[in-house]
Structures are given as structure tokens and as C-alpha cells.
Amino acid sequence: MQTKQTYQTDYNALLKRRNDANTLISGLTGEKIRWNEQNKAFELSIEKLIGNTILVTAFLSYCAPFNQDFRQNVEEEFDPILDPILAKNFSKLDRTLRLYITTNLANPTYPPEICARVSVIDFTVTQRGLEHQLLSLAIANERNERERERVKLARETTKNKRMLKELEDNLLIKLTT
């Protein structure tokens, strides 16, 4: 009888261990699926990384003339070779990729086509620049509505130029197909 009781206790312990093991294994099934999905995502990331590396290498090879001297000595006229880059007519690389171009001009005035494509930041402080800023502040204080309207019109003009460019591009695409 004692042997039977020992066997029964061992049997119950083994059943409990088996149930615990089955619970763990069934829990690992979900983990296996998650690991497989994560592995596929990593494989896609590696493919994108290789593609991004190739694109960046091609971009740097193509942009060999855009050395430091070229980027730092921009005058009133942009070299036409920059047009595809300024128009963003290239493959998507990375959102963090930026091209910075500097100039020694005190108050550069670029045509509207260039200003619509790039962000111009003037870090210099000159007499004329201060006059422009003070005039804008004076107009903003005395004729606040007109200054807001001027800023609004400038933004609308830029938006309309971008929209016109997009519409022209779409029209050209439709005409070529």
C-alpha cells in the first residue's frame, strides 16, 4: 500500500511537472512567433541599411564637386548642377540627411525659385539687416494687421509656388504616359 501511495505521489508530481512544462511550451510558442517577426523586421532593416549605404555612397560619389570650398563659397547664383538636389529630385535616403551651404555675402538675395526650394538663414548682423529688422518691428507695432498680412501673403506665395511646381510635375508625368 505504501508503494502504491509513493507511486501515486510521484505520478501526481510528474503530471504537475508535465502541465507546467506544457504551459511553458505553449507560452514559448507566442514568443517564437514574436522572435520570428522581429527577425524578419531585422532582415528588412539590414536590406534597407545596405540600400541606404549604397545610395549614400553613390550620392557622395556623384557630389564630389560639392566639397567644402564649394559649399562655403556660394554667391548670388547657384550652380545649375544643384538644381536636382534643391528640387529634391533624388531617391529617398534618410530623413536626417542635410546639405548645408554657406555664403560670405552679407545679405544674400536669391531668386524666388531658390527661396521656395531651400531654407535661407542669415546669421550675419549688418547695418542694413538691422534696418530691415527694425522696420519690420516698427510696422508690426504700428500697423500690426498689415505686417501679419504681409507675412501671410509671403507664406501663401511660397505655398502657391510649391503647388505650381507639383502641378507642373504631375502634368508632365501625365503627358509622358
OpenMM code with the backbone's topology and positions (N, CA, C; nanometers):
from openmm import Vec3, app, unit

residues = "MET GLN THR LYS GLN THR TYR GLN THR ASP TYR ASN ALA LEU LEU LYS ARG ARG ASN ASP ALA ASN THR LEU ILE SER GLY LEU THR GLY GLU LYS ILE ARG TRP ASN GLU GLN ASN LYS ALA PHE GLU LEU SER ILE GLU LYS LEU ILE GLY ASN THR ILE LEU VAL THR ALA PHE LEU SER TYR CYS ALA PRO PHE ASN GLN ASP PHE ARG GLN ASN VAL GLU GLU GLU PHE ASP PRO ILE LEU ASP PRO ILE LEU ALA LYS ASN PHE SER LYS LEU ASP ARG THR LEU ARG LEU TYR ILE THR THR ASN LEU ALA ASN PRO THR TYR PRO PRO GLU ILE CYS ALA ARG VAL SER VAL ILE ASP PHE THR VAL THR GLN ARG GLY LEU GLU HIS GLN LEU LEU SER LEU ALA ILE ALA ASN GLU ARG ASN GLU ARG GLU ARG GLU ARG VAL LYS LEU ALA ARG GLU THR THR LYS ASN LYS ARG MET LEU LYS GLU LEU GLU ASP ASN LEU LEU ILE LYS LEU THR THR".split()
positions = [
    Vec3(0.0805, -0.1173, 0.0000),
    Vec3(0.0000, 0.0000, 0.0000),
    Vec3(0.0863, 0.1258, 0.0000),
    Vec3(0.1928, 0.1168, 0.0766),
    Vec3(0.2839, 0.2314, 0.0833),
    Vec3(0.3473, 0.2564, -0.0520),
    Vec3(0.3794, 0.1516, -0.1239),
    Vec3(0.4394, 0.1659, -0.2557),
    Vec3(0.3405, 0.2307, -0.3510),
    Vec3(0.2140, 0.1866, -0.3389),
    Vec3(0.1131, 0.2458, -0.4250),
    Vec3(0.1002, 0.3952, -0.3972),
    Vec3(0.1015, 0.4323, -0.2689),
    Vec3(0.0921, 0.5735, -0.2309),
    Vec3(0.2124, 0.6509, -0.2846),
    Vec3(0.3314, 0.5938, -0.2790),
    Vec3(0.4529, 0.6586, -0.3299),
    Vec3(0.4425, 0.6774, -0.4801),
    Vec3(0.3967, 0.5695, -0.5473),
    Vec3(0.3802, 0.5818, -0.6932),
    Vec3(0.2759, 0.6873, -0.7298),
    Vec3(0.1666, 0.6906, -0.6526),
    Vec3(0.0620, 0.7897, -0.6795),
    Vec3(0.1159, 0.9318, -0.6590),
    Vec3(0.1938, 0.9529, -0.5555),
    Vec3(0.2523, 1.0848, -0.5285),
    Vec3(0.3488, 1.1228, -0.6394),
    Vec3(0.4328, 1.0262, -0.6783),
    Vec3(0.5265, 1.0532, -0.7888),
    Vec3(0.4513, 1.0824, -0.9185),
    Vec3(0.3436, 1.0042, -0.9409),
    Vec3(0.2628, 1.0249, -1.0618),
    Vec3(0.2019, 1.1649, -1.0623),
    Vec3(0.1458, 1.2073, -0.9511),
    Vec3(0.0870, 1.3418, -0.9409),
    Vec3(0.1934, 1.4503, -0.9604),
    Vec3(0.3108, 1.4282, -0.9054),
    Vec3(0.4203, 1.5256, -0.9214),
    Vec3(0.4621, 1.5338, -1.0681),
    Vec3(0.4698, 1.4164, -1.1338),
    Vec3(0.5055, 1.4151, -1.2759),
    Vec3(0.3977, 1.4828, -1.3602),
    Vec3(0.2702, 1.4596, -1.3297),
    Vec3(0.1618, 1.5271, -1.4017),
    Vec3(0.1718, 1.6791, -1.3852),
    Vec3(0.2010, 1.7222, -1.2618),
    Vec3(0.2137, 1.8652, -1.2370),
    Vec3(0.3312, 1.9229, -1.3161),
    Vec3(0.4440, 1.8517, -1.3166),
    Vec3(0.5613, 1.8986, -1.3929),
    Vec3(0.5303, 1.9033, -1.5418),
    Vec3(0.4592, 1.7994, -1.5912),
    Vec3(0.4228, 1.7975, -1.7329),
    Vec3(0.3290, 1.9130, -1.7675),
    Vec3(0.2319, 1.9390, -1.6823),
    Vec3(0.1408, 2.0514, -1.7063),
    Vec3(0.2162, 2.1852, -1.7039),
    Vec3(0.3084, 2.1978, -1.6088),
    Vec3(0.3905, 2.3205, -1.6032),
    Vec3(0.4755, 2.3341, -1.7296),
    Vec3(0.5323, 2.2217, -1.7747),
    Vec3(0.6145, 2.2243, -1.8968),
    Vec3(0.5289, 2.2598, -2.0179),
    Vec3(0.4086, 2.2017, -2.0268),
    Vec3(0.3188, 2.2348, -2.1382),
    Vec3(0.2812, 2.3826, -2.1362),
    Vec3(0.2569, 2.4357, -2.0172),
    Vec3(0.2250, 2.5784, -2.0049),
    Vec3(0.3421, 2.6632, -2.0537),
    Vec3(0.4630, 2.6250, -2.0134),
    Vec3(0.5818, 2.6986, -2.0583),
    Vec3(0.5998, 2.6880, -2.2093),
    Vec3(0.5816, 2.5690, -2.2628),
    Vec3(0.5998, 2.5490, -2.4067),
    Vec3(0.4951, 2.6270, -2.4851),
    Vec3(0.3696, 2.6230, -2.4394),
    Vec3(0.2670, 2.6990, -2.5115),
    Vec3(0.2940, 2.8492, -2.4998),
    Vec3(0.3496, 2.8928, -2.3882),
    Vec3(0.3886, 3.0334, -2.3749),
    Vec3(0.5033, 3.0677, -2.4676),
    Vec3(0.5917, 2.9717, -2.4898),
    Vec3(0.7052, 2.9949, -2.5796),
    Vec3(0.6629, 2.9976, -2.7257),
    Vec3(0.5484, 2.9393, -2.7582),
    Vec3(0.5003, 2.9434, -2.8962),
    Vec3(0.4757, 3.0874, -2.9379),
    Vec3(0.4108, 3.1635, -2.8513),
    Vec3(0.3902, 3.3060, -2.8788),
    Vec3(0.5226, 3.3800, -2.8873),
    Vec3(0.6152, 3.3413, -2.8021),
    Vec3(0.7479, 3.4039, -2.8039),
    Vec3(0.8212, 3.3696, -2.9331),
    Vec3(0.8041, 3.2452, -2.9802),
    Vec3(0.8679, 3.2047, -3.1055),
    Vec3(0.8139, 3.2878, -3.2213),
    Vec3(0.6828, 3.3085, -3.2229),
    Vec3(0.6223, 3.3898, -3.3291),
    Vec3(0.6772, 3.5321, -3.3229),
    Vec3(0.6836, 3.5870, -3.2016),
    Vec3(0.7362, 3.7230, -3.1859),
    Vec3(0.8816, 3.7309, -3.2315),
    Vec3(0.9608, 3.6310, -3.1952),
    Vec3(1.1017, 3.6299, -3.2360),
    Vec3(1.1134, 3.6211, -3.3882),
    Vec3(1.0322, 3.5370, -3.4516),
    Vec3(1.0363, 3.5250, -3.5979),
    Vec3(0.9987, 3.6566, -3.6650),
    Vec3(0.8939, 3.7226, -3.6144),
    Vec3(0.8546, 3.8516, -3.6720),
    Vec3(0.9650, 3.9556, -3.6538),
    Vec3(1.0254, 3.9568, -3.5349),
    Vec3(1.1341, 4.0520, -3.5086),
    Vec3(1.2538, 4.0217, -3.5980),
    Vec3(1.2818, 3.8944, -3.6198),
    Vec3(1.3923, 3.8549, -3.7067),
    Vec3(1.3682, 3.9026, -3.8495),
    Vec3(1.2444, 3.8869, -3.8995),
    Vec3(1.2116, 3.9351, -4.0337),
    Vec3(1.2273, 4.0863, -4.0427),
    Vec3(1.1844, 4.1569, -3.9378),
    Vec3(1.1980, 4.3033, -3.9365),
    Vec3(1.3454, 4.3423, -3.9403),
    Vec3(1.4295, 4.2699, -3.8664),
    Vec3(1.5728, 4.2992, -3.8684),
    Vec3(1.6337, 4.2706, -4.0055),
    Vec3(1.5883, 4.1621, -4.0697),
    Vec3(1.6390, 4.1313, -4.2036),
    Vec3(1.6034, 4.2422, -4.3016),
    Vec3(1.4807, 4.2945, -4.2925),
    Vec3(1.4411, 4.4066, -4.3784),
    Vec3(1.5240, 4.5306, -4.3477),
    Vec3(1.5530, 4.5521, -4.2190),
    Vec3(1.6357, 4.6673, -4.1815),
    Vec3(1.7751, 4.6541, -4.2404),
    Vec3(1.8285, 4.5330, -4.2396),
    Vec3(1.9618, 4.5114, -4.2961),
    Vec3(1.9595, 4.5396, -4.4451),
    Vec3(1.8534, 4.4943, -4.5144),
    Vec3(1.8426, 4.5231, -4.6579),
    Vec3(1.8352, 4.6731, -4.6818),
    Vec3(1.7574, 4.7447, -4.5997),
    Vec3(1.7476, 4.8898, -4.6138),
    Vec3(1.8806, 4.9560, -4.5818),
    Vec3(1.9507, 4.9050, -4.4811),
    Vec3(2.0798, 4.9617, -4.4443),
    Vec3(2.1775, 4.9485, -4.5598),
    Vec3(2.1786, 4.8325, -4.6226),
    Vec3(2.2671, 4.8124, -4.7375),
    Vec3(2.2272, 4.9065, -4.8497),
    Vec3(2.0967, 4.9171, -4.8762),
    Vec3(2.0493, 5.0078, -4.9808),
    Vec3(2.0829, 5.1523, -4.9492),
    Vec3(2.0616, 5.1932, -4.8230),
    Vec3(2.0945, 5.3304, -4.7844),
    Vec3(2.2437, 5.3564, -4.7978),
    Vec3(2.3251, 5.2582, -4.7601),
    Vec3(2.4697, 5.2747, -4.7716),
    Vec3(2.5099, 5.2913, -4.9173),
    Vec3(2.4511, 5.2113, -5.0045),
    Vec3(2.4823, 5.2222, -5.1477),
    Vec3(2.4376, 5.3576, -5.2012),
    Vec3(2.3171, 5.4014, -5.1638),
    Vec3(2.2673, 5.5309, -5.2113),
    Vec3(2.3527, 5.6467, -5.1605),
    Vec3(2.3915, 5.6403, -5.0340),
    Vec3(2.4760, 5.7474, -4.9799),
    Vec3(2.6112, 5.7475, -5.0494),
    Vec3(2.6670, 5.6298, -5.0744),
    Vec3(2.7945, 5.6221, -5.1452),
    Vec3(2.7813, 5.6799, -5.2848),
    Vec3(2.6739, 5.6442, -5.3536),
    Vec3(2.6516, 5.6992, -5.4881),
    Vec3(2.6329, 5.8498, -5.4819),
    Vec3(2.5600, 5.8969, -5.3825),
    Vec3(2.5380, 6.0408, -5.3679),
    Vec3(2.6706, 6.1125, -5.3451),
    Vec3(2.7528, 6.0568, -5.2566),
    Vec3(2.8817, 6.1210, -5.2290),
    Vec3(2.9735, 6.1148, -5.3502),
    Vec3(2.9674, 6.0044, -5.4244),
    Vec3(3.0487, 5.9950, -5.5459),
    Vec3(3.0011, 6.0941, -5.6502),
    Vec3(2.8696, 6.1044, -5.6657),
    Vec3(2.8129, 6.1966, -5.7633),
    Vec3(2.8395, 6.3408, -5.7220),
    Vec3(2.8365, 6.3641, -5.5929),
    Vec3(2.8510, 6.5007, -5.5419),
    Vec3(2.9957, 6.5345, -5.5090),
    Vec3(3.0881, 6.4711, -5.5736),
    Vec3(3.2293, 6.5015, -5.5487),
    Vec3(3.2602, 6.6492, -5.5668),
    Vec3(3.1985, 6.7189, -5.6648),
    Vec3(3.2283, 6.8611, -5.6761),
    Vec3(3.1754, 6.9439, -5.5594),
    Vec3(3.0905, 6.8850, -5.4751),
    Vec3(3.0354, 6.9605, -5.3635),
    Vec3(3.1265, 6.9501, -5.2419),
    Vec3(3.2513, 6.9850, -5.2613),
    Vec3(3.3447, 6.9805, -5.1494),
    Vec3(3.3197, 7.0991, -5.0568),
    Vec3(3.4013, 7.1110, -4.9541),
    Vec3(3.3803, 7.2154, -4.8541),
    Vec3(3.3913, 7.3546, -4.9152),
    Vec3(3.4873, 7.3762, -5.0042),
    Vec3(3.5003, 7.5076, -5.0674),
    Vec3(3.3754, 7.5415, -5.1471),
    Vec3(3.3224, 7.4435, -5.2164),
    Vec3(3.2023, 7.4665, -5.2975),
    Vec3(3.0833, 7.5043, -5.2094),
    Vec3(3.0674, 7.4323, -5.0968),
    Vec3(2.9527, 7.4573, -5.0095),
    Vec3(2.9656, 7.5873, -4.9323),
    Vec3(3.0868, 7.6367, -4.9143),
    Vec3(3.1057, 7.7551, -4.8313),
    Vec3(3.1203, 7.8836, -4.9109),
    Vec3(3.1338, 7.8780, -5.0395),
    Vec3(3.1561, 7.9996, -5.1170),
    Vec3(3.0472, 8.0205, -5.2212),
    Vec3(2.9247, 8.0073, -5.1806),
    Vec3(2.8131, 8.0247, -5.2724),
    Vec3(2.7869, 8.1732, -5.2898),
    Vec3(2.7705, 8.2143, -5.4136),
    Vec3(2.7434, 8.3557, -5.4432),
    Vec3(2.5944, 8.3732, -5.4698),
    Vec3(2.5590, 8.4802, -5.5382),
    Vec3(2.4182, 8.5091, -5.5686),
    Vec3(2.3566, 8.4030, -5.6599),
    Vec3(2.4356, 8.3445, -5.7478),
    Vec3(2.3862, 8.2447, -5.8432),
    Vec3(2.4251, 8.1054, -5.7950),
    Vec3(2.3295, 8.0141, -5.7972),
    Vec3(2.3591, 7.8749, -5.7657),
    Vec3(2.4014, 7.8040, -5.8932),
    Vec3(2.4963, 7.7126, -5.8789),
    Vec3(2.5404, 7.6324, -5.9920),
    Vec3(2.4237, 7.5445, -6.0375),
    Vec3(2.3969, 7.5355, -6.1670),
    Vec3(2.2843, 7.4540, -6.2155),
    Vec3(2.2935, 7.3067, -6.1764),
    Vec3(2.4129, 7.2605, -6.1438),
    Vec3(2.4269, 7.1204, -6.1029),
    Vec3(2.3516, 7.0938, -5.9724),
    Vec3(2.3222, 7.1995, -5.8963),
    Vec3(2.2498, 7.1840, -5.7706),
    Vec3(2.0988, 7.1720, -5.7891),
    Vec3(2.0482, 7.2014, -5.9074),
    Vec3(1.9032, 7.2027, -5.9294),
    Vec3(1.8335, 7.0732, -5.8877),
    Vec3(1.8830, 6.9547, -5.9272),
    Vec3(1.8131, 6.8324, -5.8842),
    Vec3(1.8136, 6.8151, -5.7324),
    Vec3(1.9205, 6.8591, -5.6684),
    Vec3(1.9284, 6.8446, -5.5232),
    Vec3(1.8350, 6.9433, -5.4555),
    Vec3(1.8347, 7.0679, -5.5034),
    Vec3(1.7463, 7.1683, -5.4441),
    Vec3(1.5996, 7.1351, -5.4686),
    Vec3(1.5707, 7.0727, -5.5816),
    Vec3(1.4329, 7.0333, -5.6128),
    Vec3(1.3957, 6.9012, -5.5462),
    Vec3(1.4923, 6.8418, -5.4771),
    Vec3(1.4730, 6.7137, -5.4075),
    Vec3(1.4333, 6.6038, -5.5049),
    Vec3(1.4934, 6.6055, -5.6236),
    Vec3(1.4688, 6.5022, -5.7244),
    Vec3(1.5741, 6.3930, -5.7119),
    Vec3(1.5719, 6.3215, -5.6031),
    Vec3(1.6637, 6.2103, -5.5844),
    Vec3(1.5950, 6.1067, -5.4984),
    Vec3(1.6544, 5.9894, -5.4907),
    Vec3(1.5954, 5.8810, -5.4129),
    Vec3(1.5904, 5.9198, -5.2661),
    Vec3(1.4924, 5.8664, -5.1979),
    Vec3(1.4813, 5.8921, -5.0549),
    Vec3(1.5971, 5.8232, -4.9849),
    Vec3(1.6729, 5.8996, -4.9106),
    Vec3(1.7839, 5.8409, -4.8375),
    Vec3(1.7460, 5.8260, -4.6911),
    Vec3(1.7631, 5.9317, -4.6195),
    Vec3(1.7360, 5.9294, -4.4777),
    Vec3(1.6838, 6.0664, -4.4392),
    Vec3(1.5885, 6.0703, -4.3518),
    Vec3(1.5295, 6.1993, -4.3144),
    Vec3(1.6298, 6.2894, -4.2442),
    Vec3(1.7336, 6.2317, -4.1877),
    Vec3(1.8302, 6.3128, -4.1143),
    Vec3(1.9409, 6.3674, -4.2034),
    Vec3(1.9442, 6.3261, -4.3298),
    Vec3(2.0483, 6.3747, -4.4205),
    Vec3(2.0197, 6.5196, -4.4578),
    Vec3(2.1169, 6.6078, -4.4362),
    Vec3(2.1017, 6.7501, -4.4654),
    Vec3(2.2238, 6.7988, -4.5421),
    Vec3(2.2015, 6.8938, -4.6334),
    Vec3(2.3098, 6.9585, -4.7067),
    Vec3(2.3101, 7.1047, -4.6647),
    Vec3(2.4202, 7.1493, -4.6050),
    Vec3(2.4323, 7.2873, -4.5606),
    Vec3(2.5252, 7.3615, -4.6556),
    Vec3(2.4784, 7.4746, -4.7033),
    Vec3(2.5566, 7.5581, -4.7941),
    Vec3(2.5683, 7.6952, -4.7294),
    Vec3(2.6898, 7.7494, -4.7259),
    Vec3(2.7097, 7.8804, -4.6641),
    Vec3(2.7620, 7.9788, -4.7667),
    Vec3(2.7448, 8.1068, -4.7353),
    Vec3(2.7931, 8.2124, -4.8231),
    Vec3(2.8557, 8.3227, -4.7392),
    Vec3(2.9448, 8.3967, -4.8007),
    Vec3(3.0076, 8.5096, -4.7326),
    Vec3(2.9345, 8.6399, -4.7614),
    Vec3(2.8276, 8.6346, -4.8390),
    Vec3(2.7525, 8.7551, -4.8714),
    Vec3(2.6817, 8.8066, -4.7463),
    Vec3(2.6826, 8.9396, -4.7306),
    Vec3(2.6239, 8.9995, -4.6108),
    Vec3(2.4723, 8.9812, -4.6065),
    Vec3(2.4055, 9.0100, -4.7142),
    Vec3(2.2599, 8.9966, -4.7182),
    Vec3(2.2226, 8.9322, -4.8515),
    Vec3(2.2343, 8.8006, -4.8609),
    Vec3(2.2100, 8.7365, -4.9901),
    Vec3(2.0638, 8.7484, -5.0317),
    Vec3(2.0447, 8.7826, -5.1563),
    Vec3(1.9092, 8.7865, -5.2117),
    Vec3(1.9055, 8.6876, -5.3276),
    Vec3(1.8300, 8.5825, -5.3074),
    Vec3(1.8203, 8.4784, -5.4078),
    Vec3(1.6859, 8.4897, -5.4775),
    Vec3(1.6788, 8.4404, -5.5999),
    Vec3(1.5510, 8.4451, -5.6719),
    Vec3(1.4442, 8.3639, -5.5984),
    Vec3(1.3181, 8.3954, -5.6224),
    Vec3(1.2100, 8.3229, -5.5537),
    Vec3(1.2133, 8.1723, -5.5781),
    Vec3(1.2614, 8.1296, -5.6975),
    Vec3(1.2669, 7.9849, -5.7251),
    Vec3(1.3586, 7.9150, -5.6257),
    Vec3(1.4703, 7.9793, -5.5937),
    Vec3(1.5653, 7.9202, -5.4985),
    Vec3(1.5065, 7.9262, -5.3576),
    Vec3(1.4508, 8.0405, -5.3207),
    Vec3(1.3955, 8.0561, -5.1853),
    Vec3(1.2817, 7.9582, -5.1590),
    Vec3(1.2073, 7.9217, -5.2622),
    Vec3(1.0978, 7.8259, -5.2439),
    Vec3(1.1511, 7.6854, -5.2202),
    Vec3(1.2718, 7.6576, -5.2632),
    Vec3(1.3285, 7.5226, -5.2518),
    Vec3(1.4133, 7.5032, -5.1272),
    Vec3(1.4700, 7.6103, -5.0731),
    Vec3(1.5648, 7.5967, -4.9627),
    Vec3(1.5209, 7.6828, -4.8451),
    Vec3(1.5838, 7.6602, -4.7325),
    Vec3(1.5659, 7.7468, -4.6159),
    Vec3(1.6891, 7.8348, -4.6062),
    Vec3(1.6688, 7.9646, -4.6166),
    Vec3(1.7801, 8.0587, -4.6089),
    Vec3(1.7831, 8.1153, -4.4679),
    Vec3(1.8959, 8.0983, -4.4017),
    Vec3(1.9141, 8.1511, -4.2668),
    Vec3(2.0320, 8.2469, -4.2714),
    Vec3(2.0068, 8.3708, -4.2357),
    Vec3(2.1111, 8.4730, -4.2377),
    Vec3(2.1546, 8.4991, -4.0941),
    Vec3(2.2773, 8.4581, -4.0602),
    Vec3(2.3280, 8.4743, -3.9252),
    Vec3(2.4083, 8.6033, -3.9073),
    Vec3(2.4268, 8.6778, -4.0132),
    Vec3(2.5074, 8.7994, -4.0023),
    Vec3(2.4218, 8.9154, -3.9543),
    Vec3(2.4876, 9.0077, -3.8867),
    Vec3(2.4206, 9.1288, -3.8413),
    Vec3(2.4930, 9.2456, -3.9062),
    Vec3(2.4216, 9.3146, -3.9942),
    Vec3(2.4784, 9.4317, -4.0607),
    Vec3(2.3867, 9.5503, -4.0357),
    Vec3(2.4360, 9.6687, -4.0704),
    Vec3(2.3550, 9.7893, -4.0550),
    Vec3(2.2243, 9.7754, -4.1327),
    Vec3(2.2357, 9.7319, -4.2564),
    Vec3(2.1173, 9.7183, -4.3412),
    Vec3(2.0227, 9.6102, -4.2875),
    Vec3(2.0802, 9.5000, -4.2406),
    Vec3(1.9983, 9.3935, -4.1838),
    Vec3(1.9225, 9.4399, -4.0604),
    Vec3(1.9909, 9.5164, -3.9747),
    Vec3(1.9239, 9.5712, -3.8571),
    Vec3(1.8130, 9.6672, -3.8973),
    Vec3(1.8377, 9.7461, -4.0026),
    Vec3(1.7339, 9.8373, -4.0509),
    Vec3(1.6100, 9.7592, -4.0954),
    Vec3(1.6322, 9.6493, -4.1689),
    Vec3(1.5192, 9.5668, -4.2139),
    Vec3(1.4425, 9.5107, -4.0942),
    Vec3(1.5166, 9.4607, -3.9949),
    Vec3(1.4513, 9.4033, -3.8777),
    Vec3(1.3755, 9.5092, -3.7985),
    Vec3(1.4388, 9.6262, -3.7795),
    Vec3(1.3719, 9.7333, -3.7058),
    Vec3(1.2494, 9.7837, -3.7807),
    Vec3(1.2602, 9.7932, -3.9129),
    Vec3(1.1456, 9.8361, -3.9921),
    Vec3(1.0306, 9.7362, -3.9785),
    Vec3(1.0627, 9.6076, -3.9831),
    Vec3(0.9586, 9.5049, -3.9654),
    Vec3(0.8957, 9.5142, -3.8269),
    Vec3(0.9793, 9.5378, -3.7245),
    Vec3(0.9256, 9.5515, -3.5887),
    Vec3(0.8388, 9.6761, -3.5755),
    Vec3(0.8845, 9.7870, -3.6366),
    Vec3(0.8063, 9.9111, -3.6297),
    Vec3(0.6720, 9.8939, -3.6992),
    Vec3(0.6748, 9.8313, -3.8159),
    Vec3(0.5493, 9.8070, -3.8878),
    Vec3(0.4607, 9.7129, -3.8068),
    Vec3(0.5222, 9.6123, -3.7447),
    Vec3(0.4444, 9.5181, -3.6639),
    Vec3(0.3789, 9.5889, -3.5461),
    Vec3(0.4490, 9.6869, -3.4866),
    Vec3(0.3916, 9.7603, -3.3731),
    Vec3(0.2870, 9.8616, -3.4174),
    Vec3(0.3179, 9.9379, -3.5207),
    Vec3(0.2284, 10.0453, -3.5619),
    Vec3(0.1138, 9.9942, -3.6489),
    Vec3(0.1453, 9.9052, -3.7391),
    Vec3(0.0426, 9.8520, -3.8301),
    Vec3(0.0499, 9.6997, -3.8270),
    Vec3(0.0116, 9.6491, -3.7137),
    Vec3(0.0224, 9.5055, -3.6878),
    Vec3(-0.0538, 9.4237, -3.7915),
    Vec3(-0.1715, 9.4711, -3.8274),
    Vec3(-0.2538, 9.3974, -3.9236),
    Vec3(-0.1841, 9.3868, -4.0589),
    Vec3(-0.1214, 9.4957, -4.1024),
    Vec3(-0.0525, 9.4941, -4.2322),
    Vec3(0.0688, 9.4014, -4.2307),
    Vec3(0.1412, 9.4006, -4.1201),
    Vec3(0.2580, 9.3117, -4.1100),
    Vec3(0.2130, 9.1658, -4.1133),
    Vec3(0.1066, 9.1343, -4.0405),
    Vec3(0.0547, 8.9973, -4.0437),
    Vec3(0.0092, 8.9599, -4.1840),
    Vec3(-0.0533, 9.0552, -4.2514),
    Vec3(-0.0993, 9.0312, -4.3882),
    Vec3(0.0193, 9.0095, -4.4821),
    Vec3(0.1272, 9.0872, -4.4622),
    Vec3(0.2471, 9.0722, -4.5450),
    Vec3(0.3087, 8.9337, -4.5248),
    Vec3(0.3208, 8.8925, -4.3987),
    Vec3(0.3766, 8.7602, -4.3682),
    Vec3(0.2868, 8.6508, -4.4258),
    Vec3(0.1561, 8.6683, -4.4114),
    Vec3(0.0607, 8.5699, -4.4647),
    Vec3(0.0725, 8.5605, -4.6166),
    Vec3(0.0838, 8.6757, -4.6829),
    Vec3(0.0972, 8.6758, -4.8289),
    Vec3(0.2282, 8.6106, -4.8730),
    Vec3(0.3355, 8.6354, -4.7985),
    Vec3(0.4640, 8.5728, -4.8323),
    Vec3(0.4536, 8.4212, -4.8197),
    Vec3(0.3883, 8.3738, -4.7144),
    Vec3(0.3706, 8.2291, -4.6964),
    Vec3(0.2830, 8.1705, -4.8064),
    Vec3(0.1759, 8.2409, -4.8396),
    Vec3(0.0874, 8.1928, -4.9461),
    Vec3(0.1598, 8.1883, -5.0802),
    Vec3(0.2438, 8.2896, -5.1051),
    Vec3(0.3205, 8.2919, -5.2298),
    Vec3(0.4123, 8.1707, -5.2376),
    Vec3(0.4815, 8.1425, -5.1284),
    Vec3(0.5700, 8.0258, -5.1258),
    Vec3(0.4900, 7.8975, -5.1444),
    Vec3(0.3770, 7.8867, -5.0759),
    Vec3(0.2917, 7.7673, -5.0883),
    Vec3(0.2406, 7.7519, -5.2308),
    Vec3(0.1994, 7.8628, -5.2916),
    Vec3(0.1486, 7.8575, -5.4288),
    Vec3(0.2577, 7.8184, -5.5279),
    Vec3(0.3799, 7.8652, -5.5042),
    Vec3(0.4903, 7.8279, -5.5933),
    Vec3(0.5189, 7.6786, -5.5837),
    Vec3(0.5157, 7.6268, -5.4624),
    Vec3(0.5365, 7.4829, -5.4456),
    Vec3(0.4244, 7.4044, -5.5132),
    Vec3(0.3006, 7.4508, -5.4951),
    Vec3(0.1869, 7.3833, -5.5563),
    Vec3(0.1970, 7.3889, -5.7085),
    Vec3(0.2376, 7.5036, -5.7623),
    Vec3(0.2546, 7.5176, -5.9064),
    Vec3(0.3593, 7.4193, -5.9570),
    Vec3(0.4688, 7.4069, -5.8846),
    Vec3(0.5750, 7.3137, -5.9234),
    Vec3(0.5224, 7.1704, -5.9227),
    Vec3(0.4470, 7.1343, -5.8181),
    Vec3(0.3902, 6.9993, -5.8110),
    Vec3(0.2928, 6.9746, -5.9257),
    Vec3(0.2083, 7.0730, -5.9545),
    Vec3(0.1124, 7.0578, -6.0641),
    Vec3(0.1833, 7.0448, -6.1985),
    Vec3(0.2896, 7.1241, -6.2181),
    Vec3(0.3667, 7.1130, -6.3422),
    Vec3(0.4287, 6.9746, -6.3545),
    Vec3(0.4856, 6.9254, -6.2439),
    Vec3(0.5456, 6.7918, -6.2457),
    Vec3(0.4406, 6.6852, -6.2752),
    Vec3(0.3242, 6.6953, -6.2108),
    Vec3(0.2168, 6.5983, -6.2356),
    Vec3(0.1695, 6.6043, -6.3801),
    Vec3(0.1582, 6.7248, -6.4343),
    Vec3(0.1164, 6.7406, -6.5732),
    Vec3(0.2178, 6.6776, -6.6678),
    Vec3(0.3462, 6.6999, -6.6409),
    Vec3(0.4498, 6.6396, -6.7249),
    Vec3(0.4452, 6.4875, -6.7173),
    Vec3(0.4218, 6.4360, -6.5989),
    Vec3(0.4136, 6.2903, -6.5831),
    Vec3(0.2949, 6.2362, -6.6615),
    Vec3(0.1807, 6.3045, -6.6524),
    Vec3(0.0615, 6.2587, -6.7244),
    Vec3(0.0796, 6.2710, -6.8749),
    Vec3(0.1504, 6.3741, -6.9192),
    Vec3(0.1736, 6.3900, -7.0624),
    Vec3(0.2688, 6.2844, -7.1172),
    Vec3(0.3624, 6.2399, -7.0359),
    Vec3(0.4590, 6.1405, -7.0826),
    Vec3(0.4021, 5.9997, -7.0806),
    Vec3(0.2935, 5.9771, -7.0064),
    Vec3(0.2371, 5.8411, -7.0013),
    Vec3(0.1255, 5.8239, -7.1005),
] * unit.nanometer
topology = app.Topology()
chain = topology.addChain("A")
for resn in residues:
    res = topology.addResidue(resn, chain)
    for name in ("N", "CA", "C"):
        topology.addAtom(name, app.Element.getBySymbol(name[0]), res)
